[in-house]
Amino acid sequence: MTVTTFGVVGSGWRGRFFLRLAAALPDRLRATGVVTRSAEAGARVREEWGVPDFRSTADLLAHERPDYVVVAVPWPVTPEATRELVEQGVRVLAETPPAPDLDGLRALWAAVGASGLVQVAEQYLLMPGHAARLAVVHSGLIGEPTSVQVSSTHLYHAVSMMRGLLGVGHRSAAVHARAFTAPLVDPLTPQGWTGDERPKPARTTLATIDFDGAVGLYDFTDNQWWNPLRTRRIVVRGSLGELVDDRVVRMLDPTTPVESVLLRRQTGWDLNLEGLDLKHISLDGAVVYRNPFVGSGLSDDDLAVADIAERTGAWARGEAPPPYPLAEGCQDHLISLAIEESITTSAAVTTTVEDWAS
């Protein structure tokens, strides 16, 4: 198997995510170097991950030209770093979102959209559970998907899930959003367990997104990724049935509704000695998702990021289609910006059909 090589611009949390996966999967992924703004940051990266550090993309590429370069820098800097790499003919995997605002999205598309060199690191529909659900929807088991409800992750990630499950492309969307505040204990954050049992104000955003007939319902509470007191839910309704989390309901014949369950084959539990690992997800005996990194013991989110990293490498080498083109990332953030605008203005917002739609 060909090892995918990538460079990284940025030494923050997201850049280190890719470095960690390269260290975990050395036979599949390899980092050729990291560009940092300071020598001090570079030294820390070099010591922790054992990869070369550079002060410029030119130096990174002169050392070794990888399959692509991951741009993992603060939002306002992402378009600048992306343009710089594209000007050097380099394929790019840009972190989400590819630009901070609508003007930035339009400017970035005008500068690099025609190059075809930019992908976006949107991994949510590659997460095992979501990938299995997407496979079920694409199989036609619940008919034509008509609505998707996502209460799991925020903004452009949730929009990506809705758009992918509904298959709505880049059509305009009418967005109605509101935010509400209610008390909630927040026991776990990225910094760890808080030890604080006092409820504090937490904001919940609710939004309907009308994709010209197909509908998305967005429901997200602050820190929902980490807070164990707020579960995750996904509902896909179709013309022939419905998918709710891991349950699928549809008609077997005109008078027989039946229910099936998505089942994970997760080893390492109880007396299973195969090691802690996800093998596959099945529905009624048919495998709808197979772990591409069996034996790695990676979490679902790590599996998804490793998957898009490897798919981007295959695309860069001309071996596979693009995993998530810039136009898709721009469309996701266009709609997430409309959600925030609708909250701010207390009015409906309808997105326009942008240049990347063509």
Secondary structure, DSSP 8 states (H G I E B T S, - for coil): ---EEEEEE--SHHHHHHHHHHHH-TTTEEEEEEE-SSHHHHHHHHHHH---EESSHHHHHHH---SEEEE-S-GGGHHHHHHHHHHTT--EEE-SSSSSSHHHHHHHHHHHGGGT-EEE---GGGSHHHHHHHHHHHTTTT-SEEEEEEESS-HHHHHHHHHHHHT-TT---EEEEEEEEEEE---EETTEE----S-EEEEEEEEEEEETTEEEEEEEETTTTT-TTS--EEEEEETTEEEETTEEEEEEETTEEEEEEEEEEEESSTT--S-SEEEEEEETTEEEEE-TTTTS---HHHHHHHHHHHHHHHHHTTSS--SSBHHHHHHHHHHHHHHHHHHHHTS-EE----GGG-
